[in-house]
Amino acid sequence: MVPAGERRDQRDTWHGFSNAFSHAFEIAAITAIFALIGVWIDHRFGTRPAFTIALTLFAVVGVGLRAYLTYTHQIEREEEAKPWLRKNP
């Protein structure tokens, strides 16, 4: 029988893997979708590769900014729970 603390650690580890996989898929999928939309627009209007590059860069910057803001918010939330950071009345 596995102790409860070990199960919790294992669950947290798998939860971390799940979050990392979903973030990686989100970055790849959104970038690919925006690049394909740019290719389609460039093909339709004959502006190769202007829209492809612009939309791909837009997607990379947007996903990167979202990841950064999500990470900082998560860290702030975890830091609030630290006993040494609590303000005593």
C-alpha positions in Angstrom: 0.0 0.0 0.0 1.3 3.4 -1.0 1.3 6.1 1.8 -1.0 9.0 1.3 1.8 11.6 1.0 3.4 9.6 -1.8 0.2 9.4 -3.7 -0.4 13.1 -3.4 3.2 13.8 -4.7 2.6 11.4 -7.6 -0.8 13.1 -8.4 0.9 16.5 -8.3 3.6 15.3 -10.6 1.1 14.0 -13.2 -0.9 17.2 -12.8 2.3 19.1 -13.6 2.9 17.0 -16.7 -0.7 17.5 -17.8 -0.4 21.3 -17.5 2.9 21.4 -19.3 1.6 19.3 -22.2 -1.5 21.4 -22.5 0.6 24.6 -22.6 2.9 23.2 -25.2 0.0 22.1 -27.4 -1.6 25.5 -27.0 1.6 27.3 -28.1 2.1 25.0 -31.1 -1.5 24.9 -32.2 -2.2 28.6 -32.0 1.0 29.4 -33.8 0.2 26.9 -36.5 -3.3 28.2 -36.9 -2.2 31.8 -37.3 0.5 30.8 -39.7 -2.0 28.9 -41.9 -4.4 31.8 -41.8 -1.5 34.0 -43.0 -0.6 31.6 -45.8 -4.3 31.6 -46.9 -4.5 35.4 -46.9 -1.2 35.7 -48.7 -2.3 33.2 -51.3 -5.7 34.9 -51.8 -4.2 38.4 -52.1 -0.8 37.6 -53.5 1.1 39.3 -50.7 3.5 36.4 -49.9 4.9 36.2 -47.2 3.8 39.4 -45.4 0.7 38.1 -43.6 2.2 34.7 -42.8 5.2 36.4 -41.0 3.0 39.0 -39.4 0.4 36.6 -38.1 2.9 34.1 -36.9 4.8 36.8 -35.0 1.6 38.1 -33.6 0.7 34.6 -32.4 4.1 33.9 -30.8 4.1 37.2 -29.0 0.5 36.8 -27.8 1.0 33.2 -26.6 4.3 34.2 -24.9 2.7 37.2 -23.2 -0.3 35.1 -22.0 2.1 32.4 -20.6 4.1 35.0 -18.8 1.1 36.7 -17.2 -0.4 33.3 -16.3 2.9 32.3 -14.7 3.3 35.5 -12.7 -0.4 35.3 -11.5 0.1 31.7 -10.4 3.4 32.6 -8.5 1.7 35.5 -6.8 -1.2 33.2 -5.7 1.3 30.6 -4.3 3.3 33.3 -2.5 0.2 34.6 -0.7 0.0 31.2 1.1 3.5 31.5 2.6 3.4 32.1 6.3 6.5 34.4 6.3 4.8 36.8 3.9 1.6 37.2 5.8 1.0 40.6 7.5 0.3 40.4 11.2 -2.5 42.6 12.4 
